[in-house]
Amino acid sequence: MEKLAELKALIETAEKEGQAFYEKNNNAAGTRFRNALQQIKTIATDLRKDVTEKKNAAK
């Protein structure tokens, strides 16, 4: 559940940076936005692996 909380926090950060990039044309926010999206992808992949491992271990 710790990773899920981290994922939620990253999504909030990505939303703020995305708004700054698209609405205010802040290029630095675009870099931070891309970084947050990459971190989201990494954590989501880790969570998927954990779920699969736990699911298969229960069998």
C-alpha positions as YAML, in Angstrom:
chain: A
units: angstrom
residues:
- id: 1
  name: MET
  ca: [0.00, 0.00, 0.00]
- id: 2
  name: GLU
  ca: [3.01, 2.25, 0.44]
- id: 3
  name: LYS
  ca: [3.66, 2.23, -3.30]
- id: 4
  name: LEU
  ca: [0.03, 3.08, -3.96]
- id: 5
  name: ALA
  ca: [0.30, 6.16, -1.76]
- id: 6
  name: GLU
  ca: [3.49, 7.14, -3.58]
- id: 7
  name: LEU
  ca: [1.71, 6.69, -6.90]
- id: 8
  name: LYS
  ca: [-1.14, 8.97, -5.79]
- id: 9
  name: ALA
  ca: [1.33, 11.66, -4.73]
- id: 10
  name: LEU
  ca: [3.14, 11.45, -8.06]
- id: 11
  name: ILE
  ca: [-0.13, 11.77, -9.95]
- id: 12
  name: GLU
  ca: [-0.93, 14.96, -8.04]
- id: 13
  name: THR
  ca: [2.53, 16.31, -8.83]
- id: 14
  name: ALA
  ca: [2.18, 15.38, -12.49]
- id: 15
  name: GLU
  ca: [-1.19, 17.13, -12.65]
- id: 16
  name: LYS
  ca: [0.27, 20.38, -11.27]
- id: 17
  name: GLU
  ca: [3.28, 20.27, -13.58]
- id: 18
  name: GLY
  ca: [1.09, 19.41, -16.57]
- id: 19
  name: GLN
  ca: [-1.13, 22.39, -15.92]
- id: 20
  name: ALA
  ca: [1.90, 24.68, -15.60]
- id: 21
  name: PHE
  ca: [3.30, 23.34, -18.86]
- id: 22
  name: TYR
  ca: [0.12, 23.41, -20.95]
- id: 23
  name: GLU
  ca: [-1.63, 26.45, -19.51]
- id: 24
  name: LYS
  ca: [1.30, 28.69, -18.61]
- id: 25
  name: ASN
  ca: [3.75, 27.51, -21.29]
- id: 26
  name: ASN
  ca: [6.38, 26.80, -18.62]
- id: 27
  name: ASN
  ca: [9.04, 24.66, -20.32]
- id: 28
  name: ALA
  ca: [10.76, 23.71, -17.05]
- id: 29
  name: ALA
  ca: [7.44, 22.33, -15.83]
- id: 30
  name: GLY
  ca: [7.34, 20.20, -18.97]
- id: 31
  name: THR
  ca: [10.59, 18.53, -17.94]
- id: 32
  name: ARG
  ca: [9.28, 17.92, -14.43]
- id: 33
  name: PHE
  ca: [6.03, 16.62, -15.93]
- id: 34
  name: ARG
  ca: [7.85, 14.08, -18.09]
- id: 35
  name: ASN
  ca: [9.95, 13.00, -15.12]
- id: 36
  name: ALA
  ca: [6.85, 12.49, -12.96]
- id: 37
  name: LEU
  ca: [5.21, 10.48, -15.74]
- id: 38
  name: GLN
  ca: [8.26, 8.21, -15.98]
- id: 39
  name: GLN
  ca: [8.21, 7.66, -12.22]
- id: 40
  name: ILE
  ca: [4.50, 6.85, -12.40]
- id: 41
  name: LYS
  ca: [5.21, 4.28, -15.09]
- id: 42
  name: THR
  ca: [7.96, 2.67, -13.02]
- id: 43
  name: ILE
  ca: [5.88, 2.44, -9.86]
- id: 44
  name: ALA
  ca: [2.85, 1.15, -11.75]
- id: 45
  name: THR
  ca: [5.01, -1.58, -13.30]
- id: 46
  name: ASP
  ca: [6.37, -2.54, -9.88]
- id: 47
  name: LEU
  ca: [2.85, -2.69, -8.47]
- id: 48
  name: ARG
  ca: [1.70, -4.91, -11.33]
- id: 49
  name: LYS
  ca: [4.60, -7.30, -10.67]
- id: 50
  name: ASP
  ca: [3.78, -7.42, -6.95]
- id: 51
  name: VAL
  ca: [0.12, -8.18, -7.63]
- id: 52
  name: THR
  ca: [1.01, -10.94, -10.08]
- id: 53
  name: GLU
  ca: [3.49, -12.50, -7.65]
- id: 54
  name: LYS
  ca: [1.00, -12.47, -4.78]
- id: 55
  name: LYS
  ca: [-1.76, -13.82, -6.98]
- id: 56
  name: ASN
  ca: [0.38, -16.68, -8.26]
- id: 57
  name: ALA
  ca: [1.75, -17.47, -4.79]
- id: 58
  name: ALA
  ca: [-1.78, -17.97, -3.49]
- id: 59
  name: LYS
  ca: [-2.38, -20.87, -5.89]
...
